[in-house]
Structures are given as structure tokens and as C-alpha cells.
């Protein structure tokens, strides 16, 4: 099957055998900091953020707490509830998801797809999201996400996530 170049043409299988290996239970565990930007449909930066994150795992069940502070001063919290299935795939849930999200890691990459409901003050729209995360050699995770409504890209997020010491987390 012919795939057109671009974000949507990637397949998680493209990353089989790449290193370093992204193990969600290892690399989304403990305190992390994320810094990023959200681009609107025209490509202009519409928001910037810093997020303190903390992941914890007990066997195949994990939680990832995210505490965002946007440049506008807005704060947003999300808790992901994650379960690793026997086949290695990830089932994800959070209060603002519509249904469940599904993810899979191969080599240095992790992909997750889900539908998210925006807060009412942002219109309450439901967006389809594809997250791609890539682990680099120093342990930093590069995150690129696209958000679509009716198949049309309405936003893109680019962020880094990296482990930090607990005393480096901002309040």
C-alpha cells in the first residue's frame, strides 16, 4: 500500500529494532518535566506550557499525573490510567477521554491514539489525537501530537519530557 509522506504515514512498525528501546514502564516512571508548544491550524504557536509529571507503576498498571501551567496562567491537571496488555499494547484512560486510548511501543517509539474532549471554555469539542513519542539516547522523550476534528488538523503539539530529581519539580 502506498503511503503519502508526512505525520499520518508513519507506522509503529517502522521503528522495530531501533534503539534506545522505549519501555513505557521505565521511561514514564518517577518525576518528569515537560516543556512544549501547541500550534494552531495555520502553524502559529497558540500556547506554550510547562508540565510537572509523575509516573508510577505496579506491575502492568500505571498512573501518569500531569500538572500543566500554560503561558497564559491557565492550569490544567490530568491523570492517565494505563494498563499494559499481555501483547505489550497499552490501554489508556483519563477523565477527559472519550472512550479509551490505545498505544504500542516498538524500538525507540511509542504511539497512542485517543479521543479527547476539550474543556467547555475551549469549546468542549472532541478531537482525535495521535501521539508519537520518541526516546533519545540521553533519556529525553520527544513528543509530537496531532489533533484532528472531522479529519482536519486543528492543532499540533511538540514537547520534550525528561526525568528530573523530585526536588527539581516546580510547585
Backbone as a ProteinNet text record, in pm:
[ID]
protein_1_A
[PRIMARY]
XXXXXXXXXXXXXXXXXXXXXXXXXXXXXXXXXXXXXXXXXXXXXXXXXXXXXXXXXXXXXXXXXXXXXXXXXXXXXXXXXXXXXXXXXXXXXXXXXXXXXXXXXXXXXXXXXXXXXXXXXXXXXXXXXXXXXXXXXXXXXXXXXXXXXXXXXXXXXXXXXXXXXXXXXXX
[TERTIARY]
83.9	0	88.4	60.9	135.9	96.6	197.3	171.5	228.4	148.3	195.5	287.3	390.1	481.8	411.3	459.6	406	371.5	316.2	285.6	199.7	93.3	-1.4	52.8	162.1	213.7	298.9	336.6	418.8	340.7	412.4	356.6	450	394.7	479.4	578	540.6	631.7	754.9	750.1	867.6	984.8	956.8	1058.6	1107.5	1060.9	1107.7	1259.5	1326.9	1471.7	1552.3	1485	1558.9	1590.8	1692.1	1731.2	1746.7	1741.7	1717.9	1573.2	1550.6	1417.2	1331.3	1213.8	1119	1034	1059.9	979.5	895.5	765.8	678.3	683.4	698	700.8	830.2	934.7	1061.2	1069.3	1034.6	1058.5	947	829.8	724.1	701.4	809	806.3	886.9	834.9	903.9	873.9	946.8	922	980.9	902	942.5	900.8	966.6	921.8	900.4	796.1	765.2	755.3	809.8	801.2	759.6	662.3	617.1	536.3	492.6	413.6	299.9	192.2	79.5	64.7	57.8	42	-102.6	-159.1	-294.2	-294.4	-410.3	-422.7	-339.3	-300.8	-219.5	-70	-33.6	107.2	163.7	83.8	127.5	119.5	219.1	215.6	99.4	8.7	-107	-98.8	-6.9	6	142.2	195.7	319.5	291.5	363.4	337.3	461.6	455.7	548	458.9	494.4	414.1	505.4	468.2	530.1	452.3	523.9	459.7	518.2	438.3	489.1	421.2	502.3	450.9	480.7	389	411.1	348	413.4	369.8	369.1	269.1	262.1	229.1	331.5	311	274	162.7	119.1	26.7	4.9	-86.5	-8.5	-34.8	36.5	-54.1	-0.2	-66.8	36.6	-6.9	78.3	1.4	47.3	-15.3	53.8	-24.3	28.9	-30.9	54.2	11	68.1	-16.4	25.2	8.7	103.4	90	119.6	18.9	31.7	83.8	142.3	196.8	89.4	-35.9	-148	-179.6	-119.8	-150.2	-250.3	-317.7	-413.5	-342.4	-406.8	-354.6	-449.9	-393.4	-474.3	-407	-486.9	-436.4	-502.7	-426	-479.6	-410.2	-486.2	-426.5	-459.4	-355.2	-369.3	-366.6	-458.6	-458.6	-421.2	-311.2	-251.1	-246	-275.7	-266.7	-194.2	-90	-18.5	-83.3	-126.4	-190.4	-85	-130.1	-38.5	43.2	-13.1	59.7	152.3	162.4	250.4	184.6	61.9	-6.8	-53	-82.6	-124.4	-268.5	-348.6	-484.3	-479.8	-529.7	-521	-659.3	-672.3	-796.7	-761.6	-844.2	-833.9	-972.7	-998.2	-1133	-1181.9	-1091.2	-1134.4	-1125.4	-1100.6	-1102.3	-1244.3	-1274.6	-1399.8	-1364.9	-1407.1	-1365.3	-1224.4	-1155.4	-1019.5	-921	-797	-689	-611.5	-545.8	-468.2	-330.6	-227.6	-91.2	-5.3	109.7	204.5	343.5	442.2	582.3	652.5	741.6	832.8	963.7	1072.1	1202.3	1201.4	1246.5	1257.8	1128.3	1020.8	898.3	779.7	687.7	560.2	452.8	345.8	233.7	107.1	26.6	-102.4	-207.9	-326.4	-439.9	-555.2	-623.6	-736.7	-821	-938.4	-1026.3	-1035.2	-1019.8	-1020.2	-1126.2	-1194.4	-1293.6	-1227.2	-1226.7	-1169.1	-1255.8	-1197.6	-1278.3	-1384.4	-1492.1	-1601.4	-1552.8	-1458.4	-1410.4	-1327	-1293.2	-1223.1	-1316.6	-1446.8	-1545.4	-1606.2	-1543.9	-1598.5	-1593	-1518.2	-1508.9	-1438	-1470.2	-1399.4	-1300.6	-1173.7	-1068.3	-1008.5	-972.5	-897.8	-749.9	-677.6	-536.8	-450.4	-338.9	-234.2	-108.5	-59.7	64.6	176.7	287.9	411.7	514.8	578.6	686.9	809.5	923.6	1049.3	1152.2	1211.3	1314.7	1449.6	1525.8	1660.9	1762.5	1887.1	1990.5	2008	1985.1	2006.1	1885.2	1782.2	1664.2	1551.5	1574.5	1469.5	1370.5	1243.5	1137.5	1092.2	1092.9	1040.7	899.2	803.8	662.3	608.6	542.1	473.1	333.1	234.7	94.9	18.9	-73.8	-166	-307.1	-385.3	-525	-609.5	-710.9	-795.6	-943.1	-1019.3	-1165.1	-1220.3	-1305.1	-1359.5	-1247	-1133.2	-1021.2	-930.8	-965.7	-887.7	-799	-669.7	-577.9	-614	-637.7	-671.3	-561.9	-472.2	-363.4	-253.7	-134.7	-21.2	55.8	101.8	178.8	318.7	418.2	556.8	609.5	665.7	711.6	828.8	898.8	1000.2	952.3	995.9	973.3	1106.3	1146.5	1272.7	1265.1	1337.2	1337.7	1409.1	1360.9	1423	1426.1	1506.1	1505.2	1379.5	1324.3	1199.8	1210.1	1328.2	1341.7	1350.3	1351.2	1353.7	1214.1	1113.7	976.1	925.3	867.3	807.8	675.4	638.2	512	393.9
-118.3	0	124.6	218.2	342.3	434.6	485.1	580.7	715.4	819.7	954	999.5	1078.7	1122.8	1214.1	1212.5	1301.9	1230.6	1306.9	1260	1134.5	1135.2	1023.6	898.7	912.1	796.3	704.4	749.3	665.5	544.6	437.7	319.2	282.4	235.6	196.9	88.3	7.5	-98.7	-42.5	84.8	147.9	153.5	141.3	161.2	31.2	-82.1	-210.8	-217.9	-255.6	-272.6	-146.9	-31	92.3	101.1	178.4	197.6	346.1	385.3	303	254.2	146.1	86.3	164.6	208.3	284.1	185.2	176.2	94.2	190.2	195.3	292.8	283	161.4	145.1	199.2	206.9	263.3	413	453.8	591	688.6	639.1	725.7	686.9	685.1	646.4	749	785.6	884.1	1025.1	1123.8	1263.7	1298.2	1373.5	1419.8	1565.4	1635.1	1769.2	1771.8	1840.7	1853.9	2001.9	2038.4	2175.1	2167.1	2251	2238.5	2355.4	2340.1	2440.7	2372.4	2445.1	2399.2	2496.2	2438.6	2516.7	2505.6	2616.7	2616	2565.9	2568.4	2512.3	2584.5	2709.6	2783.6	2765.9	2693.8	2672.4	2771.4	2867.7	2967.8	2908.7	2941.5	2898	2969.1	2889.7	2946.8	2927.6	2842.6	2819.4	2757.8	2791.2	2730.6	2679.8	2576.4	2520.3	2456	2439.9	2356.3	2265	2138.3	2043.6	1961.8	1956.3	1861.9	1732.6	1622	1492.6	1393.6	1296.1	1188.9	1058.9	961.4	829.9	729.5	636.1	527	400.8	288.6	160.2	55	-30.3	-150.2	-264.2	-339.7	-444.9	-384.4	-428.3	-381.7	-260.3	-206.1	-93.3	31.2	141.1	264.4	385.3	490.2	620.8	725.6	821.7	933.8	1061.2	1132.3	1258.2	1372.2	1457.9	1573.3	1700	1796.7	1926	2034.4	2086.2	2184.4	2326.1	2412.7	2556.6	2618.8	2686.2	2747.9	2890.5	2944	3079.9	3181.9	3151.8	3240.9	3243	3149.6	3136.8	3026.2	2976.8	2867.8	2743.5	2672.9	2546.4	2435	2318.9	2203	2077.6	1990	1863.8	1748	1641.4	1519.1	1401.3	1296	1171.7	1062.5	1006.8	893.3	765.8	676.3	541.9	446.6	377.2	297.5	151.1	64.3	-80.2	-142.8	-219.2	-291.2	-427.2	-457.2	-584.9	-693.6	-818.4	-931.5	-920.9	-856.1	-843.4	-721.5	-649.5	-533.4	-402.1	-405.8	-281.1	-213.1	-85	-5	39.9	23	77.6	196	310.9	434.2	491	553.3	619.3	745.7	847.6	971	1032.5	1120.3	1175.2	1251.6	1312.8	1390.1	1311.9	1181.8	1098	1052	1036.1	976.9	833.5	738.9	600.6	581.3	482.4	452.9	483.5	506.7	523	393.4	376.3	255.1	293.8	230.5	262.2	138.8	158.8	48.8	108.7	41.6	81.3	-18.9	30.9	-51.7	24.4	-40.2	25	152.9	262.9	390.8	470.9	418.8	497.3	438.5	528.3	490.3	572.7	506.6	575.2	546.4	651.2	631.4	712	651.1	716.6	721.3	836.6	852.5	971.8	983.2	1098.2	1172.8	1303.7	1385.6	1494.8	1520.6	1628.3	1751.2	1861	1985.1	2041.5	2121	2185.9	2276.5	2301.1	2383.9	2521.8	2580.7	2714.4	2714	2595.2	2581.3	2524.1	2524.5	2481.7	2345.3	2263	2130.8	2032.9	2065.7	1979.9	1848.9	1745	1617.5	1611.3	1590.4	1583.1	1443.4	1397.6	1272.7	1307.8	1236.5	1267.7	1147	1174.3	1073.9	1130.4	1061.6	1097.5	1009.4	1069.8	996.7	1043	949.8	981.1	903.4	970.7	909.9	925.7	816.4	818.4	841.2	938.4	962	912.5	904.6	838.2	892.3	1021.3	1076.8	1060.2	988.3	964.3	1063.3	1166.1	1262.6	1198.5	1230.2	1185.5	1307	1293.7	1397.5	1357.2	1447.7	1418.5	1508.2	1446.9	1520.7	1462.8	1549.1	1505.3	1590.4	1525.5	1599.3	1576.8	1685.5	1681.3	1715.3	1632.7	1650	1650.5	1725	1724.2	1701.6	1600.6	1561.2	1536.1	1484.1	1451.3	1568	1687.8	1807.1	1843	1863.8	1900.1	2037.3	2044.3	2170.9	2217.4	2127	2165.5	2060.4	2104	2013.4	2053.6	1954.3	1976	1920.4	1995.7	1949.4	1975.5	1871.1	1885.6	1792.7	1823.2	1732.5	1683.9	1565.8	1512.1	1455	1490.2	1435.4	1410	1307.8	1277.5	1387.4	1412.1	1510.1	1452.7	1514.4	1479.7	1539.9	1475.9	1521.6	1666.3	1710.3	1847.6	1950.9	1907.5	1998.6	2028.2	1960.2	1981.1	2113.1	2196.6	2322.7	2294.2	2378.9	2359.9	2399.4
0	0	0	-87.8	-98	16.2	87.3	194.6	154.1	166.5	136.9	249.2	217.7	322.2	421.6	544.6	645.3	773.7	865.6	1000.5	999.9	921.3	921.9	853.3	779.6	706.3	792.8	912.1	999.3	1049.1	1070.5	1135.4	1249.5	1358.8	1471.7	1430	1331.9	1286.8	1215.4	1174.3	1113.7	1211.5	1341	1444.1	1508.2	1458.4	1511.2	1496.1	1604.3	1601.6	1626	1641.1	1668.3	1817	1848.6	1988.4	2015.3	2142.1	2260.4	2264.5	2334.8	2342.4	2441.8	2395.6	2477.8	2556.9	2686	2777.2	2859.7	2832.1	2896.8	3048.9	3102.7	3248.6	3309.4	3231.2	3279	3250.9	3129.5	3086.5	3122	3158.1	3212.1	3357.9	3433	3574.1	3653.2	3770	3852.6	3806.3	3862.6	3826.7	3690.4	3613.5	3480.4	3466.8	3377.5	3341.5	3191.1	3149	3006.9	2973.8	2859.2	2810.2	2664.8	2626.3	2489.4	2439	2313.7	2244.5	2170.9	2154.7	2074.8	1957.9	1838.6	1716.6	1670.6	1625.1	1570	1426.4	1360.9	1226.1	1120.2	1145.5	1048.3	1072.4	1178.7	1210.7	1310.2	1353.2	1451	1591.7	1675.9	1815.7	1884.6	1942.8	2011.6	2162.7	2208.3	2351.6	2381.1	2498.6	2548.2	2688.4	2729.5	2862.1	2921.9	3053.4	3130	3212.3	3220.7	3299.3	3389.3	3515.7	3608.1	3595.7	3585.4	3566.1	3665.7	3700.6	3786	3746.5	3707.7	3671.5	3780.3	3799.1	3894.9	3837.8	3863.2	3809.3	3918	3912.6	3995.7	3900.3	3863.8	3764.5	3631.1	3574.8	3442.9	3449.7	3569.4	3587.1	3627.4	3556.7	3586.2	3590	3649.5	3653.1	3614.2	3535.2	3498.3	3529.2	3631.8	3672.9	3599.4	3534	3461.4	3521	3550.7	3603.5	3512.7	3423.3	3323.5	3376.1	3341.1	3360	3223.9	3168.6	3037.3	3051.5	2945.4	2947.4	2984.1	2954.9	2987.4	3136.5	3212.4	3354.5	3383.7	3281.4	3298.5	3350.3	3440.7	3493.4	3453.2	3424	3386.5	3440.3	3498.8	3552.3	3478.8	3461.8	3400.5	3465.9	3489.7	3536.5	3436.4	3376.9	3287	3369.4	3339.4	3398.2	3285.1	3302.2	3195.4	3234.9	3139.6	3162.9	3044.9	3076.2	2971.3	2953.9	2831	2799.3	2781	2775.6	2756.9	2629	2525.8	2398.9	2396.2	2509.6	2518.4	2482.5	2431	2398.1	2527.1	2516.4	2631.3	2610.9	2714.5	2717.3	2812.5	2766.6	2843.9	2870.4	2986.6	3023.2	3101	3087.5	3165	3165.7	3261.3	3276.7	3153.9	3076.9	2960.3	2829.2	2836.4	2716.5	2687.3	2560.2	2516.3	2479.2	2559.8	2540.7	2593.7	2539	2582.5	2471	2511.6	2416.2	2404.6	2291.8	2267.5	2216.9	2275	2236.5	2222.6	2159.5	2140.4	2122.5	2179.1	2162.7	2072.3	1991.6	1911.4	1903.7	1940.1	1935.3	2016	1955.2	2026.4	2027.7	1971.9	1954.8	2031	2066.7	2127.6	2058.1	2015.2	1951.4	2029.9	2051.6	2117.1	2041.9	2028	1962.8	2061.3	2064	2155	2111.5	2171.4	2150.6	2283.3	2276.5	2397.4	2384.9	2494.9	2498.6	2560.3	2484.1	2534.5	2646	2735.6	2839.2	2775.9	2848.6	2796.8	2755.9	2832.1	2797	2668.5	2619.2	2490.8	2384.7	2412.3	2313.8	2337.3	2422.8	2452.5	2336.2	2232.1	2113.8	2145.8	2069.4	2079	1962.9	1996.7	1896.6	1893.3	1775.1	1759.3	1767.8	1853.5	1878.8	1843.9	1779.4	1759.5	1824	1926.8	1996.3	1944.8	1913	1884.7	1985.3	2052.9	2145.3	2100.7	2105.2	2061.9	2173.1	2215.4	2318	2251.6	2304	2252.9	2355.4	2313.4	2392.6	2534.3	2557.2	2691	2783.4	2738.6	2821.2	2800.4	2719.2	2687.6	2591	2609.8	2519.5	2438.8	2307.3	2219.1	2180.5	2201.3	2180.1	2069.5	1972.6	1867.2	1856.6	1865.7	1860.8	1760.5	1690.9	1605.5	1654.8	1652.3	1692	1570.1	1546.9	1429.2	1469.1	1391	1404.2	1264.4	1250.7	1120.5	1019.5	1066.5	979.4	942.8	985.8	953.6	1072.7	1046.5	1154.7	1209.1	1341.3	1405.9	1501.2	1540	1630.3	1625.7	1663.9	1676.7	1801.8	1874.6	1996.4	1974.9	2018.4	2019.4	2159.5	2222.4	2360.7	2388.2	2494.6	2547.8	2683.4	2720	2854.1	2899.2	3019.7	3067.7	3217.1	3262	3404.7	3482.3	3602.6	3692	3832.6	3916.6	4058.1	4120.4	4220.2	4283.2	4329.9	4375.9	4425.7	4313.2	4187.4	4073	4019.3	4071.6	4026.2	4083.1	3994.3	4039	4107.7	4199.1	4272.9	4189.4
[MASK]
+++++++++++++++++++++++++++++++++++++++++++++++++++++++++++++++++++++++++++++++++++++++++++++++++++++++++++++++++++++++++++++++++++++++++++++++++++++++++++++++++++++++++++

